[in-house]
C-alpha cells in the first residue's frame, strides 16, 4: 500500500535491513535473478557485479529503524527497497507469508534529498546519476513529513493490511462464482444465479474500496499516535497545496463526491483527521500532567 496508490510491488532492488546495518550484500538477491529480463532487480544485480551500485547512507537506515522501534515493529521481517522511479510513492506490501517477508519501498528522492555528513559503502540501489553522497558538516536530517510517510507504511506492515485486503478480494471473487453454482445445485434457474452474481459485484466493489480507505485512515492514525502527527499535518497540507496548484478547479465537494470511487480518502479528510488526532494527543498530555 502506499500514500498515493495501493499496489503490491515486486521488489525492484534491495537487501534485508539487518544486512544493511552489517554492511553485507544479500546473497538471496543474486539467487532471485533467474534470467536476464528481470527489470530493475536484474539490473541492480548486474550493476552490483560491475561495481556500479550506489551507496545508501547508514544514517537513513538508522532513521527507519528508529521509526519502526517507536511503533513496536521489528525490522527483521522487512526487506527495504529503494525505488529509482521518481514518481514512485513510498509503499508497503508483502508476499504469501507476510510475517516472514514484508516490503517497505522508499522512493530514492526521499533518500537523496536528506542532508548527509559522509559517504557510506552500503549497497542498496542503482541510481546511476549519483556516484557519491555529498560531504557536509550537517548530519542526515529526515523531514517530519518523510518520517510520517515511513511510519504510515510500517503501520500497514504491522497490521498485515495487504493480507486482509487480499483475503477480502479473494472471498469476493469466490462468492461471485459460487452463487451461480449454488443456484444450479438447488435447481434454481441459472439465469437468476448469474443475474444475482452480477448485481452483487457492485456492493463488493465499493465494499473493497471502503475497506482500503479504512486501512489508510488507520495507518495515518497509528503513525500519528507513534509521535509523527506533526509530520502528517505537514504532509497532507503540502499535498493539498500541490493539488490546488495543479487542479485549481477541484473543490472539496467534488473530492468528497468522488471518494466512493477511490481507495484512498481525500486529502482534506486526512488532514482533518491529523488535526483531530493532534488535539486528542494534547488533551491526553494535559490530563496526564494534572
Secondary structure, DSSP 8 states (H G I E B T S, - for coil): -BSS--------SEEEHHHHHTT---HHHHHH--SS--HHHHHHHHHHHTT--EE--HHHHHHHHHHHHHTT--GGGEEEEEE--TT---EEEE-SSTTT-EEEEEEHHHHHTS--SS----EEE--TT--S----SS-----HHHHHHHHHHHHHHHTTHHHHHHHHHHHHHHHHHHHHHHHHHTT--HHHHHHHHHHHHHHHHHHHHHHHHHHHHHHHHHHIIIIIHHHHHHHHHHHHHHHHHH-TT--HHHHHHHGGG-SS--HHHHHHHHHHHHHHHHHHHHHHH-
